Amino acid sequence: MAKRVGWTSGSSEWSAAVLFGLVMVFSASAVMAQSTLGSPYPYVVKQAVWAVLGLLAMVVLMRVDYRRYNNPKVVFPAVAITMLMLVGVFAMKDSHNTHRWVRFGDLFTFQPSELAKPVLVLFLAYFLQTRIHQMDDWKGTILRAVAVPLLFAALILKEPDLGTGMVCMAVTALMLYLAGARTKYFAIGAAAAAPVLYFMLFHVAFRRARMLAFVNPEADPGGAGFIFCSR
């Protein structure tokens, strides 16, 4: 009975979060949808369909014993498939000068970078569980642990998608922290990432324009202050 109550509570929280997200999507898209498609609802309806499918997938996955995922037959194929898809997007036709989506005709599109985030959790949990007492081994543990996340992040940055790349590295840092990695490794990682982040933010025109618009959106409300760009 306790298990059932916990399950219901968790599901309600996720459902409320999804509902709030749909309200925000409708708020942001209604006017544009009305002016371009003649109805305020197409975008929110499409998002709602995917939300329902996502909740159904969550229900199925929550009923699977998590220990079943702790298996090299699950982990390594997941990493390999994700890597292939991250590479494969560059063979697809670009959209707004970005290569982020795998397209299945006119049916739907899929972003492999979204798959990369849970796959990183899966991989790092599997890899680090056997090295809890070897977290000072920077060659055998730290470097091997960050190799896959760095490859994922590099491909995602190439798309380009700085935000998702940063999320992947934040997930990696969190998993290493939970596994007991020492503070010095985070300092080294931050020092190595700082020049890359600086270049991505201040030497890429559209990102620099976004930051300036965020600081002072009234300066150009019809231009940089109203950038609608998928990058």
Buried (B, 14 or more C-beta within 10 A) or exposed (E): EEEEEEEEEEBEEBEEEBEEEBEEBBEEBBEEBEEEEEEBBBBBEEBBEEBEEEBEEBEEEEEEEEEEBEEEEEBEEBBEEBBEBBEEBEEEEEEEEBBBBBEEEEEEEBBBBEBBBBBBBBBBBBBBEEBEEEBEEBEEBBEBBBEBBBBBBEBBBBBBBBEBBBBBBEBBBEBBEEBEBEEEBEEEBEEEBEEBBEEBEEEBEEBBBBEBBEEEEEEBEEEBBEEEEEB
